Amino acid sequence: MLKECIFCKIAKKKIPSDRIYENDNFFSIFDAAPQIKGHALVISKKHFENVLDLPNTLGSELLDCIKKTSLELIKRFKVDGFNVVNNNFSCAGQVVNHVHFHILPRKNNDGYNISVEKKE
């Protein structure tokens, strides 16, 4: 029998969490190891390993959870913007093999650098 992943345990409420937002197929919580103040995760309730496994039919609920969570973070932390990050496969930085999206609240000139530009 396969070992249940940490996000499945949180989704099934076997591990308690303070949810920021929740709909039928997704929920959001604060990251246990935040990279920046207010760092949150949007997680699927069902186990999908990465974004390629996520059914297209869940797209509107995913976007709903990302938007509602981001609006709550903007309000709660009085930030100027946010990044949405999704890592797929270990070579791209995915640590937990359960699809999830990072929401990183941002303030002007916060010094946090997230870049996807090619370095020369």
Helices and strands as residue ranges (DSSP letters): H 6-11, E 19-22, E 26-30, E 40-44, G 51-53, G 56-58, H 59-77, E 81-85, G 90-92, E 100-106
